[in-house]
């Protein structure tokens, strides 16, 4: 494992330049106090409903509230909300003890919500909450810490959700049960107390969690019903089951993937992971203590019980086309996180011109380490070189880049990563409208991190470098002779665009959580590349023409865990080995309602 810098809790000190367009809830006209005494409900709610698409900032403090905070503007829109605390441990939003309306566990009520009302589409794009604590206080048994919804890209990062009640009363810590939820990313979440730590139901569109600490739950640490849920780095200290992978009767199953879990404190009458309803389950690197069993899994009437430690477990038979190693590829996993530099080292992009290309290049060449885009639209007509001293390019709020003129119709990149003084370059917090132009050309051995982005077009032209991706939606991914780690990636190329989704050319590609829709092949692996997919959700929201391959492995290696919903790739998998071609169709997979799943497919020796 490799980590450049990880900044949990009070070690964080996230601040922004004065001219960044960030909305500070303590400043006029909102004037929240954050003193732990004043009721800040109205002040914060006013800041939220009047500043959708802007970065809404909570300096360190204790913000006492008495009612739900709604991430919803005055027109009713519930997308592109960006809530940012100064630090996970220092920014605390706390519900008043015994607050009115939070006592009924049969009709629970959220402290903070990103969605209320009917769900008619999947367009809750970019919702984000980061670096703060939500405390439901005492004597609020019907409280939900956070009800969160996002589609395609959106995240919960470095958040603590806690019940201060002596009995840890509370309904759900993180509630993901809103309809048509995901894909989304949860990273570095801590949940203390509640009946359920994380609660996820429905059938669309998956969630990915990397870094989850649970303790003091009363019923289940994680409860999943029917969803595709992908988890890595789970720590649980609970007497109750850490995971319940539930179904709505056969074949309304979910698919849960867990990589690296340490589940302690268990009761000898309980199991750590309960998969007794026929769901799909893939587990690797699990240790437990105190529980009767590490895993109990029942599929088609047959029950399997596993004791700790568990190196690898698959609920259903492993699928393959050629003689293969019957375990996943188990590629090396690396982690990276780089702390924000102080605002004195930031350079602002002046977005006042009709064409912002020169202004962006000027900010990069300023000598500062961070270049920032305040909320707004920026027009680009040519390639920008990422060079010099800059190590981070960050969009704040709903910042957006749009290409123009002939550049829009070209395949040239908006950003070209070339050599510079920083070993790591981070690009984050932007959405784009590029047409045919690429967003990034990676033309340097420097490590690149792409995070919280809506983009189209990445290609690598420098052998041996590293790429990290988190919470990214886009297509035209060309990985070549490099190592790639992706967490929550959504690829949605369409046949009419004539674009591709992912091409792995002689690279190591590791993915935790992938969602796709439409009718284009998902991943092609060739020239000795290795692809490991841990938790894919393939949503056929239109007919897929026969002959469209989901995963193509051409004289290379792959292992895959995924579910297909609402329609089939034909075939789902095609492999070419030694000049021989074989296909895997849906008939060979395992049933779920409206689709099929593969808890593990292997195609490697």
Number of C-alpha atoms within 10 A of each C-alpha: 7 9 10 10 11 12 15 15 18 15 12 19 21 20 18 19 15 8 8 20 17 20 21 20 23 19 12 11 12 18 15 23 19 23 13 16 12 13 20 25 18 16 18 23 20 17 24 26 19 14 20 23 20 22 26 24 23 28 22 21 21 22 26 24 26 19 21 20 20 20 27 22 19 12 8 10 14 23 23 24 29 24 22 25 28 23 27 28 21 21 25 26 27 26 28 21 17 15 17 11 16 26 19 15 17 9 11 18 25 26 24 20 20 23 20 16 6 8 13 8 10 17 18 23 20 29 26 26 22 22 28 28 26 26 27 34 25 21 21 28 26 23 32 32 32 26 22 26 31 31 25 30 27 30 28 24 21 25 25 26 26 26 30 21 18 10 15 23 26 34 32 32 34 26 22 24 19 21 19 22 27 30 31 34 28 24 21 19 24 22 27 22 27 33 23 27 33 24 21 24 24 20 20 19 26 33 29 28 25 21 19 23 19 25 25 25 31 20 20 27 33 24 21 25 24 26 28 33 27 26 24 22 19 21 21 28 21 24 26 25 28 33 25 23 26 24 23 15 12 14 18 21 26 29 31 29 25 25 20 18 22 18 28 19 19 23 17 14 12 19 26 34 27 24 25 20 24 26 34 32 26 22 22 20 17 22 18 26 20 19 24 19 22 25 28 20 24 19 16 11 10 9 13 13 14 15 17 18 15 17 12 14 19 17 23 21 13 15 20 21 18 16 10 14 13 17 18 22 20 13 14 10 11 14 12 16 15 16 12 18 17 14 16 11 15 25 24 21 22 16 18 9 11 9 17 21 20 17 19 26 18 17 21 28 18 18 16 20 25 26 25 24 26 23 20 16 17 24 20 23 18 22 20 20 18 25 20 17 19 25 25 25 23 21 25 23 30 21 21 21 22 19 24 17 10 10 20 21 14 14 14 18 24 26 19 20 24 16 16 16 13 15 13 20 25 19 21 22 22 25 22 19 17 24 18 18 24 27 26 23 22 24 17 22 19 21 19 22 22 21 22 25 25 24 21 26 24 19 19 22 17 18 16 15 19 23 20 20 23 24 28 30 26 24 25 20 21 19 25 24 20 21 22 23 22 21 26 34 28 27 26 24 23 17 14 8 10 8 17 21 22 22 23 25 20 19 24 24 24 25 21 26 32 30 27 27 21 18 24 25 26 26 21 23 26 21 16 17 25 24 30 21 22 29 31 32 26 30 21 18 13 12 12 19 13 10 11 19 26 22 23 24 27 21 19 23 24 26 25 23 26 25 25 26 21 14 17 24 25 18 19 22 24 21 25 18 16 8 8 10 14 13 16 21 16 19 10 13 22 18 20 22 17 12 20 23 28 27 28 28 25 23 29 23 13
